[in-house]
Amino acid sequence: MAVFAVNKQKLSAYVTLTKPRILTMVLVMSAAGFFMGAGGSLQPLDSFFIMMLGTALSSGGAAALNNYLERDSDELMHRTRKRPIPAGQVTPEEALSFGLQLVLMGVTILAWQVNLLTGFLSLLTVFLYVLVYTPLKRVTWWNTAIGAIPGALPPVGGWTAATGHLDYGAWVVFLILFVWQHPHFYAIAWLYKEDYARGGFKMLPVVHPDGRSTFNQVIGFSIILIPISLLPSLIGMAGAFYGWGMAVLGLVMLAIGIKFARTRSLHDAKLLLKASVIYLPLFFVLILGDRSF
């Protein structure tokens, strides 16, 4: 029984290394991208499930590698010190090996069983997230903009898994998600600015603690998000119902962002974070429910 308990604890630690909440979001975005690329279906079903498996492996592996690279910072920050490596549940070497194996399996499955383009996009996502975004967090506050690129690629990979090619629809979805991530992550950065400072991360609220630059970014990208989110209606990917729904969502995000900029409170930072989290599934619901692919 004791051996089983130890193994169960180890398994739980490995699962935690994959950052399940982020992984779930990645899979939802990938599935939505496949659905849109396939013209409103999940056919062929075997390609869809293989794409989801490969994406889950590569994304989970990237998260494990991020845990490995940020293990020293995680030990310094209150919200991350209980992660598997600083908590001593897995060794750094185990996390590195685990992450590399998952990435290798995921990219290989996507390139071999789906298509080379989807495999390449998965590898590109891992590269940008692990080897570009992660180290940049210690160098410049521009890490948020750079990190938004791999963050917006999952639905593009889903699209190419269904179609085998890239076209304007995939890039429109990428652009919407790229812009959306800025107010989302700046709200997180404001909430945990003291923790980020302890970890040595150059997040915008750490570099410019008065908050002015952070709030300018939040409001600016919230404004940009409104017309960008209407592009699917303008190019025929979705109809008027989607357009009106996204206009309302965008105005709500902007209003909350303005309120956050005025109060500079943690409460309104949490409110903006919740609004951005709700925005994403509603975006997919609207575009999938009012499609004209």
C-alpha positions as CSV (number, residue, x, y, z in Angstrom):
1,M,0.0,0.0,0.0
2,A,2.8,2.4,0.8
3,V,4.4,1.8,-2.6
4,F,1.1,2.4,-4.3
5,A,0.7,5.7,-2.4
6,V,4.2,6.8,-3.4
7,N,3.5,6.0,-7.1
8,K,0.2,7.7,-7.0
9,Q,1.8,10.8,-5.6
10,K,4.5,10.7,-8.2
11,L,1.9,10.3,-11.0
12,S,0.0,13.3,-9.6
13,A,3.2,15.3,-9.7
14,Y,3.9,14.5,-13.3
15,V,0.3,15.4,-14.2
16,T,0.8,18.7,-12.4
17,L,3.9,19.4,-14.5
18,T,1.8,19.5,-17.6
19,K,-0.3,22.4,-16.2
20,P,-3.7,20.8,-16.7
21,R,-5.7,24.0,-16.8
22,I,-3.6,25.6,-19.5
23,L,-3.5,22.2,-21.3
24,T,-7.3,22.1,-21.3
25,M,-7.5,25.6,-22.8
26,V,-5.0,24.6,-25.5
27,L,-7.1,21.5,-26.4
28,V,-10.3,23.5,-26.5
29,M,-8.7,26.0,-28.9
30,S,-7.2,23.2,-31.0
31,A,-10.5,21.5,-31.3
32,A,-12.2,24.7,-32.3
33,G,-9.6,25.3,-34.9
34,F,-10.1,21.8,-36.3
35,F,-13.9,22.3,-36.3
36,M,-13.6,25.6,-38.2
37,G,-11.1,24.3,-40.7
38,A,-13.2,21.2,-41.4
39,G,-16.2,23.4,-42.3
40,G,-18.2,22.8,-39.2
41,S,-17.4,19.2,-38.3
42,L,-14.9,17.0,-36.6
43,Q,-14.4,14.7,-39.6
44,P,-12.3,12.8,-40.3
45,L,-12.7,11.7,-36.7
46,D,-9.5,9.7,-36.6
47,S,-7.5,12.7,-37.6
48,F,-9.2,14.8,-35.0
49,F,-8.4,12.4,-32.1
50,I,-4.8,12.0,-33.3
51,M,-4.4,15.7,-33.5
52,M,-5.8,16.1,-29.9
53,L,-3.4,13.4,-28.6
54,G,-0.3,14.9,-30.3
55,T,-1.3,18.4,-29.2
56,A,-1.8,17.2,-25.6
57,L,1.6,15.6,-25.5
58,S,3.5,18.5,-27.0
59,S,1.7,21.1,-24.9
60,G,2.1,19.1,-21.7
61,G,5.8,18.6,-22.5
62,A,6.3,22.3,-23.1
63,A,4.7,23.0,-19.7
64,A,7.0,20.5,-18.0
65,L,10.1,22.1,-19.7
66,N,8.8,25.5,-18.5
67,N,8.7,24.1,-14.9
68,Y,12.2,22.9,-15.3
69,L,13.6,26.2,-16.6
70,E,11.8,28.3,-14.0
71,R,12.4,26.0,-11.0
72,D,14.6,28.5,-9.1
73,S,12.1,31.3,-9.6
74,D,9.2,29.1,-8.7
75,E,10.8,28.4,-5.3
76,L,10.9,32.1,-4.6
77,M,7.3,32.9,-5.5
78,H,4.4,32.2,-3.1
79,R,2.0,31.0,-5.8
80,T,4.5,28.6,-7.4
81,R,6.6,27.2,-4.5
82,K,4.3,24.2,-4.2
83,R,4.9,23.1,-7.8
84,P,6.4,19.6,-8.1
85,I,10.1,20.6,-8.5
86,P,10.4,23.2,-5.7
87,A,8.2,20.9,-3.5
88,G,10.7,18.1,-4.1
89,Q,8.1,15.8,-5.6
90,V,10.1,15.3,-8.8
91,T,13.8,16.1,-9.5
92,P,14.8,18.7,-12.1
93,E,16.3,15.9,-14.2
94,E,13.0,13.9,-14.1
95,A,11.0,16.9,-15.2
96,L,13.5,17.6,-18.1
97,S,13.4,14.1,-19.3
98,F,9.6,13.9,-19.0
99,G,9.1,17.1,-20.9
100,L,11.5,16.2,-23.7
101,Q,9.8,12.8,-24.2
102,L,6.3,14.3,-24.3
103,V,7.3,17.0,-26.8
104,L,9.2,14.5,-29.0
105,M,6.2,12.1,-29.0
106,G,3.6,14.8,-29.6
107,V,5.5,16.5,-32.5
108,T,6.3,13.1,-34.1
109,I,2.6,11.9,-33.9
110,L,1.4,15.2,-35.5
111,A,4.0,15.2,-38.2
112,W,3.7,11.5,-39.0
113,Q,0.0,10.8,-38.5
114,V,-1.6,14.2,-39.3
115,N,0.6,16.3,-41.6
116,L,4.0,18.0,-41.6
117,L,2.6,21.5,-41.3
118,T,0.7,20.7,-38.1
119,G,3.8,19.0,-36.7
120,F,5.9,22.0,-37.6
121,L,3.4,24.4,-35.9
122,S,3.5,22.3,-32.8
123,L,7.3,22.4,-32.7
124,L,7.3,26.1,-33.4
125,T,4.9,26.6,-30.5
126,V,7.1,24.7,-28.1
127,F,10.2,26.5,-29.3
128,L,8.7,30.0,-28.8
129,Y,7.2,29.1,-25.5
130,V,10.1,27.3,-23.9
131,L,13.2,28.8,-25.5
132,V,12.0,32.3,-26.3
133,Y,9.2,33.4,-24.0
134,T,10.4,31.7,-20.9
135,P,13.9,33.2,-20.8
136,L,12.6,36.6,-22.0
137,K,10.6,36.9,-18.8
138,R,13.9,37.7,-17.1
139,V,15.0,40.2,-19.7
140,T,12.2,42.4,-20.9
141,W,8.5,43.2,-20.3
142,W,8.0,42.6,-24.0
143,N,7.9,38.9,-23.0
144,T,4.1,39.2,-22.8
145,A,3.8,40.2,-26.5
146,I,6.2,37.4,-27.5
147,G,4.4,34.9,-25.4
148,A,1.1,35.8,-27.0
149,I,2.4,34.2,-30.3
150,P,2.6,30.6,-29.1
151,G,-0.5,31.2,-27.0
152,A,-2.4,32.0,-30.2
153,L,-1.1,29.1,-32.3
154,P,-3.2,26.1,-31.0
155,P,-6.3,26.8,-33.1
156,V,-4.0,27.4,-36.1
157,G,-2.6,23.9,-35.6
158,G,-6.2,22.5,-35.3
159,W,-7.1,24.3,-38.6
160,T,-4.1,22.8,-40.5
161,A,-4.8,19.4,-39.0
162,A,-8.2,19.5,-40.7
163,T,-7.2,21.2,-44.0
164,G,-3.5,20.5,-44.5
165,H,-2.8,24.2,-45.3
166,L,-3.1,27.7,-43.9
167,D,-5.5,30.4,-45.2
168,Y,-6.9,33.7,-44.1
169,G,-9.4,32.2,-41.7
170,A,-6.7,30.6,-39.5
171,W,-4.8,33.8,-39.4
172,V,-7.9,35.8,-38.4
173,V,-8.4,33.5,-35.4
174,F,-4.7,33.7,-34.6
175,L,-4.9,37.5,-34.6
176,I,-7.9,37.7,-32.3
177,L,-6.3,35.4,-29.8
178,F,-3.0,37.3,-30.0
179,V,-4.7,40.6,-29.1
180,W,-7.0,39.0,-26.5
181,Q,-4.0,37.7,-24.5
182,H,-2.7,41.1,-23.7
183,P,-5.4,42.4,-21.3
184,H,-5.7,38.8,-20.0
185,F,-2.0,38.5,-19.0
186,Y,-1.6,42.1,-17.8
187,A,-4.4,41.5,-15.3
188,I,-2.5,38.4,-14.1
189,A,0.8,40.4,-14.0
190,W,-0.9,43.1,-11.9
191,L,-2.4,40.6,-9.5
192,Y,1.0,38.9,-8.9
193,K,3.4,41.8,-9.4
194,E,5.1,41.3,-6.0
195,D,5.5,37.6,-6.7
196,Y,6.9,38.3,-10.1
197,A,9.4,40.7,-8.6
198,R,10.5,38.1,-6.1
199,G,11.0,35.6,-8.9
200,G,13.1,38.1,-10.9
201,F,10.6,38.4,-13.8
202,K,10.5,41.6,-15.8
203,M,6.8,41.9,-16.1
204,L,5.4,45.3,-17.0
205,P,4.0,46.1,-13.6
206,V,7.4,45.2,-12.1
207,V,9.4,47.3,-14.5
208,H,7.0,50.2,-14.2
209,P,5.3,49.9,-10.8
210,D,3.2,53.0,-11.1
211,G,0.9,51.0,-13.4
212,R,0.5,53.7,-16.1
213,S,2.1,51.6,-18.8
214,T,0.2,48.5,-17.8
215,F,-3.2,50.3,-17.9
216,N,-2.3,51.9,-21.3
217,Q,-1.6,48.4,-22.6
218,V,-4.9,47.0,-21.2
219,I,-7.0,49.8,-22.6
220,G,-5.2,49.9,-25.9
221,F,-5.4,46.2,-26.6
222,S,-9.0,46.1,-25.4
223,I,-9.9,48.8,-27.9
224,I,-8.0,47.0,-30.7
225,L,-9.8,43.8,-29.8
226,I,-13.2,45.1,-30.8
227,P,-12.6,45.7,-34.6
228,I,-10.2,42.7,-34.8
229,S,-12.9,40.4,-33.3
230,L,-15.4,41.5,-36.0
231,L,-13.2,40.4,-38.9
232,P,-14.8,36.9,-39.2
233,S,-18.1,38.7,-40.0
234,L,-16.5,40.9,-42.5
235,I,-14.8,38.1,-44.4
236,G,-17.7,35.7,-44.3
237,M,-16.5,33.3,-41.6
238,A,-19.5,34.2,-39.4
239,G,-22.7,36.2,-39.7
240,A,-24.4,39.1,-38.0
241,F,-25.2,37.2,-34.8
242,Y,-21.5,36.6,-34.2
243,G,-20.7,40.2,-35.0
244,W,-23.2,41.7,-32.6
245,G,-22.2,39.2,-29.9
246,M,-18.5,40.0,-30.2
247,A,-19.2,43.7,-30.2
248,V,-21.0,43.4,-26.9
249,L,-18.3,41.2,-25.4
250,G,-15.6,43.6,-26.6
251,L,-17.3,46.6,-25.1
252,V,-17.8,44.8,-21.8
253,M,-14.0,43.9,-21.7
254,L,-13.2,47.6,-22.5
255,A,-15.5,48.9,-19.8
256,I,-13.9,46.6,-17.2
257,G,-10.4,47.5,-18.4
258,I,-11.2,51.2,-18.0
259,K,-12.6,50.6,-14.5
260,F,-9.5,48.7,-13.7
261,A,-7.3,51.5,-14.9
262,R,-9.2,54.0,-12.8
263,T,-9.2,52.0,-9.5
264,R,-6.0,50.1,-9.9
265,S,-7.4,47.6,-7.5
266,L,-6.8,43.9,-7.2
267,H,-10.6,43.4,-7.2
268,D,-10.9,44.9,-10.6
269,A,-7.8,43.1,-11.9
270,K,-9.6,39.8,-10.9
271,L,-12.7,41.1,-12.6
272,L,-10.8,41.7,-15.8
273,L,-9.2,38.3,-15.6
274,K,-12.6,36.6,-15.1
275,A,-14.0,38.6,-18.0
276,S,-11.1,37.6,-20.3
277,V,-11.5,33.9,-19.3
278,I,-15.3,34.1,-20.1
279,Y,-14.6,35.9,-23.4
280,L,-12.6,33.1,-24.9
281,P,-15.2,30.3,-24.8
282,L,-18.0,32.7,-25.8
283,F,-15.9,33.7,-28.8
284,F,-15.7,30.1,-29.9
285,V,-19.4,29.5,-29.1
286,L,-20.4,32.5,-31.2
287,I,-18.2,31.7,-34.2
288,L,-19.0,28.0,-34.2
289,G,-22.7,28.7,-33.7
290,D,-23.0,31.4,-36.4
291,R,-20.6,30.1,-39.0
292,S,-20.7,30.3,-42.8
293,F,-17.5,28.4,-43.6
